[in-house]
Amino acid sequence: MLIFRWAMMFLLLVAGVCFVFYAGTGQARFKRYGLVTLKWTLIAAFGFFAVLILERLA
């Protein structure tokens, strides 16, 4: 559980850094990297919480 929390925080930080690079340089590739990282981080988080909820119900 702790590893998952740290991984989520790290991936959100990576997405934030990508957006800061995009704001600083204006290069669209950093925006794309940030959005892809954010998208997969949120998908993984929703999946993780869905598993936790299903464990509680069963």
N, C-alpha and C positions, 0 to 999 in steps of 0.2 A: 504494500500500500504506500509506504513512504517513497519507494523508488518511483512508483507511478506519479506521485505528486511532484517529485523533483523533476521527472522527465517532462511533465506538462508545463511546469514553470520554465524549464530550460527552452522548450520549443516555443512558448509564447515570447520569451525574451529574444530568441533568434528571429521570430517574425517581426518584433518591434525594431530590432537592429536593422533588418532589411528595409523597413519602412523609413527609418531615419536615413539610411544610405540613399534611398530613393529621393527623399526630400532634399538631401544635400547635393546629390549629383544630377538628379533629373533623368537618370537612366531607367528605362522601363523594365529592364530585367530584374532590378531589385524589387520593384513593386510586384512583379510576377512571382518571384521567389517568396516574398512575404505572404502573398495571398495563398499560394500553394501550401506553404508551411502552416499557416493559420487554418486553412480548410482541413487538412489531415489531422491537425492537433484537435480540432473541435470534433471531428468524426470519431477519433479514438476516445476522447473524453465522454462523448455521448454513449458510445458502446460500452465503456467501462461502467458508467453509472447505470446503464440498462441491465448489465449483469448483476450489479449490486442490488438493484430493485427486485430482479427476478429471484435472487437468492433469498431475499426477505419474504417474498410471497410464498415460496415453496417450503 
